[in-house]
C-alpha cells in the first residue's frame, strides 16, 4: 500500500501555526513511508472562503517547503460528485429526505435542553414516506446512523477510542439548497483522492466517528486516523492570538527561518530521544506517529528564538545577505553587499532573528549619525575622544597592512605609547565605527569596512 496523506485547510484566514504543524506531520509521514502528500483547499463555504486566504495558505506552505506533491485540489470543484454520492445513499435506503421545519428543529432543541440532553436530531423523518412531506418545504438529506451498540476507532495517536452509537445523530449530507456539507465532502474527497491516513488535530476526533459510518454506508475502506493534540500557549490554554498564534508568513516577517520553524513545530508533540536540533533529512528518517504524544504541547517563543539562532549560524552567508537586503535602511550597492558578505561570519553569531541580523548589520552600510542614539555607545565618546580618534586615524593612515592582526598590533602600540589601556582606545573606535557598544570583533569590522571608510568615520566624530 502506498501511503497517501493530505493537508486540508479551510481558506478563511492565514495558515495558522497549528495548521502548519499538521501539514508538516502529514508531509513527514508521507516522505518517511515513500508515499505522497497532497493539499486540498476546503472552500465549500463560499461566503467565508477568500482568494487572499488561499494565496496566504499557499505562500505559507511554499515558504515552509510543504507544498503538495501534486496539483492542489479545490473541494468546491467536486460538489457534483458529493451530491451524486448523497443521492445514491438515498436510493440505497442509507440516507433519507428530512422535511423538518425550523420551528420543529427549535422545538427539539428546547426539549433536549429542558431534559438536560445534548441537542440531537430525533430521527423524525427517518422512516417516514416522502408522500407525507409538507408542501413548500425543501428537504435536507440526512444519513442513517446506527442507533444501538458502540463504535470503536483505533487511532494511531490516541489509541482505541469508543463511543456509544446513541450519541450519533443522523447528520445532514445535503442542505436544503442541495449543497453538500463539510462532513460529506471530506469523506468523498478523501476516498476519491486515495487518502490512506488522515492526520489532523484532535478537535476533529468526534467527526471521525460520523465519517467512519459514512465510509461504511458508501461501501468504502476507512482510512487510518491519527488525531494529534492541539498546541497550547505557555499558560496551558488553547493557543490564541494573544499567545502569538500568527500566520506562517508572520513568523517569516518576524525574522524566523523556515527550517527553524519546521524543527520547532516537529518537536511540539513529537520526540526522538533528547534530540532538539533535527535536520530535514533526519526528520524524514525518524518521523512516525508512534512518537506523537497524547498531551497538548506548549508554545515557547524563547525556545523557538534560540533554535532560530542556531539555524542562522548554520545558514549560508549569501542567503543571509539576500534575506537582510530588503530590510536595510538604504539600497545595497555592490560595495555594501561585499561588506555584508565579508562581515557575515561575525554578524550571524550574535543574531537570533533575521530582523536582528539586519539591524546589527546596518552600520556596514550607513555611518553613525551624531549624537549617537545608543546611550551606552555615546558614553564611550567622552571628552577628549574626538582628538584621540583623529590622532589614531593619522597613525593608521600610513599603515601598510590593513588586516585584523596588523590593526590590533598597531592599535596596541598606539595605546602603549600614550600609556592608555587597550579598552580606552578600542571602545571609542567601536562607537565611532558602528554607533554601538556591541558589535562583531573590532578588528574584523575595521578590515571589512576598509581603510578609507574607517578613517573617515573616526575623523567624523564631533569635537567634545
Helices and strands as residue ranges (DSSP letters): E 4-7, H 17-32, E 36-41, H 51-64, E 73-74, G 75-78, H 79-91, E 95-98, H 102-114, G 130-132, E 140-143, E 150-155, E 159-164, G 165-167, E 172-174, H 182-192, E 197-201, G 202-204, H 205-218, E 224-228, E 231-232, G 241-243, H 248-254, H 258-266, H 280-286, G 289-291, E 297-298, H 301-314, H 317-325, H 334-348, H 354-361, G 362-364, H 375-380, H 385-397, H 404-417, H 422-434, H 442-449, H 451-459
